[in-house]
Amino acid sequence: MRIGLFHDDDGKTLDENINLVRTATEHGISDIWLSDRLSWDPLTLITVLGREFPNARFGTSVVRTYPRHPITLASQALSTQAAIGDRLTLGVGPSHAPIIEGQYGYSFDKPLRHVREYLDALIPLVRQESVDYHGETVHATAQLTTPGFRPLPVLISALGPKMLQLAGEVADGTLLAWAGARSIGEYFAPTITKAAAGRPAPRVVASACVTLTSNPDGARAWLNDNYGLAATLPSYQAVLAREGVETVADTAIAGDEALVRKELERLFDAGATEVLAIPVGNLAEQARTVEFLGSLTN
């Protein structure tokens, strides 16, 4: 099983971030994912971590598209890729209206159109191809030259049918949030695979909150307390509905080793190509979870 780890960099010093990734890699976890939040810039931190841990692979889940022009993001990604070698996966997504409009003051009008135009510029740029693109919302004229360039995969956070169609047609796969085995098997995996017909098989990266715990109800209560508002966002509401659950806590994998292994295997059997595990629970439970996840990776 290819299991990666969500790295929570929020509020941590650079040395603390390095030590946490060192612990994960020492337990056998090779894939480290960072997000774009109000903390460390993920690509900058990946550049540092990638030089520190030459055998680890890194990804972003996800970089928000609206605040970063595709030329700027492509330049950042190529710089990181050149610095750490062929070990970066660039995951991008439009985020959500409350964040894009509330934090950045940008319009969230027609996000599908925005992402389609964004990828029309971004993907050629990360291949160091010449771009002269003029859409309704994105304009980009450039060709980037980064010595040490190597191609890098681009994934998008595609949850709805039209976004999944786009991911299958032009990107290298999708990054899922709050999706379980039911919705992956019945909807996400077959939809993007059909859209990618004639292209390489798409990556389906399923994120999952995971904890080894003797108190699964407590872990789910913590999830609802800390992430429950995610269920109020329209795109996540649709994912939960497809999964047949009501709250984000209902998607958690919480229990003993046998249960965690079984539930992770169900995600892969449903069509996930890899799992991005998000350790939850108290610090001791998170540490045990990371160690156990490392024993399952291949």
Secondary structure, DSSP 8 states (H G I E B T S, - for coil): --EEEE---TT--HHHHHHHHHHHHHTT--EEEE--SSSS-HHHHHHHHHHH-TT-EEEES-EESTTS-HHHHHHHHHHHHHHH-S-EEEEEE---HHHHHHTS------HHHHHHHHHHHHHHHHTT--EEEE-SS-EEEE----TT-----EEE---SHHHHHHHHHHSSEEEESS--HHHIIIIIHHHHHHHTTTS---EEEEEEEEEE-S-HHHHHHHHHHHHGGGGGSHHHHHHHHHHT-SSGGGG-EEESHHHHHHHHHHHHHHT-SEEEEEE-SSHHHHHHHHHHHHHH--
